[in-house]
């Protein structure tokens, strides 16, 4: 899947060599979902241990430790299976380069600057430090089925990479929100100094349009990251803040009406929403990693308020990886609807890049309220994946 090409680029009438790399991740497996809402039980083929993606990277060495270039990815996780009523709406906005897409200027001594739509620091913290590496698939604490935060976020079906507010919280609709990536972002990552790395990112807020009849304004986003990696410890603190202006935001998106996806809009009213996460991964001994995640979330209107806790670990024995995680979200808003999940997985590594996997998770969306239709869910998946990445 991976090919390395050498292309000649003409810059200021001077010929230079730019290296282009094609890489990606392919994941396909069987998924069975059972829910206390019997109408939601389904079987499908799709990406269950990660997001299927194809990427292109192109960089030029300018000398003196400085390089320039960029990358873009196209994700196909939702286009391979599932029901047309839900999956087609997501796939219809998942066009070419729908995932990460940015230009990067990097210096060995000054750090890296990304302009465009890079993945968030919070995504890395939530899926690789605060919990075992379930990515965003089955068993993940940061998936479309369960997230450790409430409030605003991206990766909402039909809304591409625009910020949206999660649906009203009930025991049947309580998955939470995630920060994946944002349009209009500039992101800076410092070089490592004695194990410490600092990151800052922001996406522009637009608040000039006073009418809510159509899209126009955008949500402002600011994110910070402090990471320490040294010896057996990999720890990160990330904090992301969403700022909706006084005129509110109306986002264009695809919505599903009577089984057919149609163009529509969704509004976000004036509010701030902050989501913070402390993640720690500790290598107890070769082959055994333990994970801890402590999160908080709050909004200026108190619509979203609460905390989360994640505990997990990965044990490697020969060609096998065993993953286990448990997470709980304590909602302290007036809605007061908690949720919890348990995820487990097994990888049989065929090589350094290919594996056979098993995944299982169970989610309770309303532990402190009377059981509602759809309040519990279980997923079981088995499949194959292959990673080719620089």
Secondary structure, 3 states (H helix, E strand, C coil): CCEEEEEEEEECCEEEEEEEEEEEEEEEEEEEEEECCHHHCEEEEECCCCCCEEEEEEEEEEECCEEEEEEEEEECCCCCCCCHHHHHHHHCCCCCCCCCEEEEEEECCCEEEEEEECECHHHHHHHHHCCCCCCCCCCCCECCCCECECCEEECCCCCCCCCEECCCCCCCCCCCEECCECCCEEEEECCCECCEEEEEEEECCECCCCCCCCCCCECEEEEEEEEEEECCEEEEEEEEEEECCCCCEEEEEEEEECCEEEEEEEEECCCEEEEEEEEEEEEEECCEEEEEEEEEEEECCCCCEEEEEEEEEEEEECCEEEEEEEEEEEECCCCCCCEEEEEEEEEEECCCCEEEEEEEEEEECCCCCCCCCCCEEEEEEEEEEEEECC
